[in-house]
Amino acid sequence: MSQQVTLTPSEQTRYSRHILLPEIGEAGVQKLKAAKVLVIGAGGLGCPVLQYLTAAGVGTIGIVDFDKVEESNLQRQILFAMADIGYLKADVAREKLKQQNPFIKIISYPVRLTSDNALAILTDFDLVIDGSDNFSTRYLVNDACVISNKPLIFGSIFKFEGQVSVFNYKNGPTYRCLYPEPSELASCSEVGVLGVLPGLIGMYMANEVIKVILDLGEILSGKLLVLNALSLTHHIFSFTANPSNKQINSLPETDEYCLAPIPEITYSEFQERLIEGEEFTILDVRETHEHARQNIGGILIPLGQLEKSLQKIPQTLPILVHCQSGARSQKAAQILITNGISNVLNLKGGLGAIKE
């Protein structure tokens, strides 16, 4: 971490509750002030992380986010308000956090993180926080941290469940050690999420950042914390390092793990086209038990078996691919297109979006 700094009388007052903790004390607060932390993403996870690290007095905070504030963000991205809609998140966050704590330095990077700029942006920071929402950025950030030898605090959210871990800490496991390949159930498209969940996970992430800076407590290195917000259960799973994941010397292309856009139609649009006389091959890529519970006919080929079963799919008609939520079917459609099967449509929202 960065060299030690001194505290002003005002800072001593502001951080007095930390100074009172023997495990932190004034020396710990000085370490926080000297630290330089880069936050990737100023969205649902980034907002609480930024607010708590700002309050704790982390001396230099960088914010990377090229998105603008949208009204749909306000359900969970609590740093923003209606007046911020249309403005760059990184810049809005910088100005609001400066008001929260004028004693720290905040740098905004309102750009998309890419393989061309990642290493340069990471250079001046001690550790990195990944609050992104897509696999492309996660693998890019991981690889940049491995090359730069910087610890990475990771968080992710999906519907009602969140995950937290610390990668590349003191030669510990990396993100690729836990997730060698992107999950079948996730994509770069948006999904629903409980509004308070990013706050819960973001606080855990900020907690790990402070622990890493202060070398305090037990770090979540080689461990994945999983929180279910509905049952309020916590589970910690251990995983080990794969030495080959430390040999990275180049960065992946930014969109390497994102799914190519797939044409989509809603169930009502599908019904209208049937009424007009159009015919389709329906492909269900869910599991057998899901199909037994509810289906709209067609061919059942679970996603995991799809690449070995392409010969079973007739190609004389447009192919409507569906699953329960639209995520697995999007990847299935990509598999079909990659294998030369065109005229593929994804059922938007899956069967779960069908109105009774």
N, C-alpha and C positions, 0 to 999 in steps of 0.2 A: 504494500500500500504506500501512499504518499507520505512525505516527511511530516513530522509533528508540527502543529501550529499552536498559537496562543489564543486564548479566549478574551474577548472584551468583557467589561462588567455587565453589559446588557445581555451578552450571550450566557454568562454565568447564571444570570437570573432566569433567562428563558429555559435553559436546560438543567435547572436545579434539581428536578425530579430524577433525572438520569445521574447527575453528580452524586445524589444521595445514595445511589445503589453502589455498594462496595465492589460489585462485579464490573461496574462501568467506571464510575468516578470521573474526575475531571480529565484524566488521561484518556479515558475511553471517548469522551465527548470531543477531545482534540483529534482523536483518530477519525471520528465521524466527519469532523470539519475538514480534515485533510483528504478524505476519500473522494474519488471521482467515479461516478456511477453513470452508466449509459442505459436508458430505458428504451427498448424497442416496442413501440406501440403505445399510444395515449388513449386507448379505448377502455373497455370494461375492466380489464386487469390493470392497465397502466394508470388509470385515474387514482385508485386507492394506494397503489405502490408509490406514485409520485407524491401524493398528499402526506403519507406517513414518513417518507424519507425526507421530505421538505421540513416537516415538523420536527424530525429528529436532528436536523442540522447537518445532513450530508452536504459537504462543502461545495461540490460541483456536480450538477445533474444535467445530463444530456437527454434530449427527447427526440426520437426519430419517428415521424409519422407524416405521411403525405396526404392523408384523408382530411376532408372537411367535416365539420359537425353537421349531423343530420338530425331531424326530429326523432327518428326511431332510435337514436343513440341515448336519448335522455332517460329512458327507462332504467338504465344501469350505469351510464357514464356520468357519475354524479359531480364531476368537476365542471360540467357544462350546463348552460341554461338556454332558454329560447332565444335570447339576444345573440348567442354565439353561432346560431345556425348559418351555415354558408362560409364560415371562417375556418382557416387551417387549425386543426387540433393542436399541433405542436406549438404554434404561436399563441393561441388562446391559453393553453396550459401554462406556458412560460409566464405570461403576464399575470395570471391568477396566482401562481405559486410565488412569484416575486412579492405579491401583496401579503401572502401568508408568512413568508420569512425573507426579509430584506437582507439578511446576513449571509446568504448563500448565492452562488453563481449558477444560473440556469441558461443552458444553450439549447436552442431549438434547431432541429434539422428537418424542415418540411419537405423531405424528399423520400422517394421510394428507396429502400435499402436494396442494393443489387451487388452482384459479384464484382462490379467495377468500383464501388465506393465503400464497401463494408469494411475492409481492412484499414482504410484511411480514417474512417469515422471512429473505429474502435481504438485507434492508436493512443489517444490521450487519456483513456479511461482505465481504471483498475479492475473493474468487473462489469458484467453485462447482465441485464434483466430482459428476458424474452416474454413479452406479453402479447405476441402476435397471435393471429387467428387462422394461420394456414401453414401447411407442411412445407411449402416452398421456402418461406422465411425462416421457419424453425431449423431446417437443415442448413440453410445458409448461415444463420447466426451461430449454430453449433460449430460448423467447420471454421468460421472466422475466429471463434474463440479458441479452438484447438490450435490453429496456426499461430495465433497471437499469444497463446498460453495465458488466457484470462478465464477466471471462474464464471460460470453461467448459471444464473438463477432462473428456473423455468416454471411457468404455470400455464394451465390450459383449463378450459371450461366447456362443457357440453350438456345442454339441457339442465339437469339437476346435479351433475357430478363435476367435481374439479380435481385437478392433480397438481402437485408441487414436487419439485426435486431440484438438486444442485448438481451441476455437471462440471467436469473438467477442474475439480477442486483438488489441489495437491495430488495431481496425477491420478485422480479418480475417474470413474466411468463417464462417458459422454452421452449425449442424446442418442447417438447412433447405437450405443451399446444397449440402450433400453428399447429403441424403436429402429431396427435396421431398415425397415420399409414402412411407408405410410399405411395406416389402418384402412381396412376395406370400408369401414363404416363412416369415415370422415372424408370431406372434400374441401375445396377452397370456397364453396358456397356457404351462405349463411344458414344457421339453424336457430331454433328458439333457445332461449336461456332464461332461467329464473333470475330476476333482476338483482337480488341480493347476493347471488353466488359469486360474481366477480369480486365483490367486496370482501367476502370471506376468504377467497383464495388469494386475492391481492394482499391482504394483511399477513397471511402466512408467508407470502413471497417477501414482503418488506421485512418480516421477522428474520428470514434466512439471510437477507442482505446485511442486516445489522450484526447478526451472529458471525458472518464471514468477515466483515470489517474488523470486528472486535476479537475475533478468534474465541468466541464465547459459546459454551454449550455444545450440543451434539449436532453437527451439520447434516443435512439430508443428502449427503453424498453417498451414492450407491443405494439410495433408498427412494422409493416413490410413495408419497402420501396421497391417498385417495379419500376424498370427502364426498359423502352423499348428503345433500342438503335436506332431503325429505325424511330420511331416517336418522340424520345427524350421527351417522357412524363414520369412524375414521379407521382406515387400514393402512399399514405401512408394509410395502413389499420390498425385498432386497433384490438387487441385481449386481452383476459383476462386470468388470471392464473387459472389453475385447481389444487386445493390444493393437490389432490392425487398424482400429478406429483412431489411433493416435498418429498414424502415418500420413494423414491428410496433408497435402501440400498445394492444393488448388481448390477453388470455390466452385460449387455447382451453379448452373444458370438459374436465375431467379424463379423462372416458371417451370423448372424441371419436374416438380412434384404436383403441379396444379393440373387439374383435368381440363382438357380443351372444352370450350363451350359446346354443349349438346342441345339441339333443338328440342323444345319442350312444348307440351300441350296439357291443358287441364282436363280433368275427367269430363266436364261438361262439354268442352270442345271436342273431345273424343266421341262423346255420345252424338253430338250434332253431325259429325262427319259420318258416323254409322247410319244415321237417319237419312243422310243424303246419298247413301248407297255405297260409300267407300268401304273397302275391306282391309283388314289388318292381320298380321301375325302377332299374337300377344305372347310376350315372353316374361314370365314371372321368375325373378332371380332370388326370391326369398328361400327360406328353409322349408322343409316338408311340413313341419308342424304349423308354420304360419299359413301355408297354402291350405291345409286342412281346415283351419279355423275360418278363413275368408278368402275367396278368390273370384276372379272375373273370367275364368276359363283360360284357354291358351296352353302354352308349353311351360312346364316347371323345370328349370335348370338352376339350382343354387349357384350363387356367384362363384364360390370356390371351385365349382366343377365346369364353369362356362368354357374356359379356353380348351378343355379337352372334349367338349361336346358341341363344337360349332357346326359339325356336319348334321346335327339334328334340327337345325333351324332353317326352315324354308326361306328363300330369299326372293320369292316372286311377288311378295306384297310388302308394303311398308311395315316395319317392325316396331311395335309399341313395347318398350321395355319398362317394367315397373317393379317396385319393391314396396316396403311399407311406408317409407318416408321420402323417397326420391334420391337418397344418397348412394345406396348400393347400385341402384339402377343407372345412375349417372356414370359410375365406374364401369358397369357392364356395357353400357352404350359405347364408352371409349374403347373397351376391348374389342367390340364388334367392328368399329371403324378402323382401329389399328390393324385388324385382320382382313381388311378389304371389304367388309360388309357395310354398304351405305344405306341410305334411306331409313335411318334409325331415329326414333322419337322417344324422349323420356317422359313418363307420366309425372307431371309436376306435383310434388307433395306426396306422391305415392297413394296407396289405398287409404292411408290415414287422412287424406284430405277430401275423401269422398263425402259429400253431404247426404245424409239419409233423407 
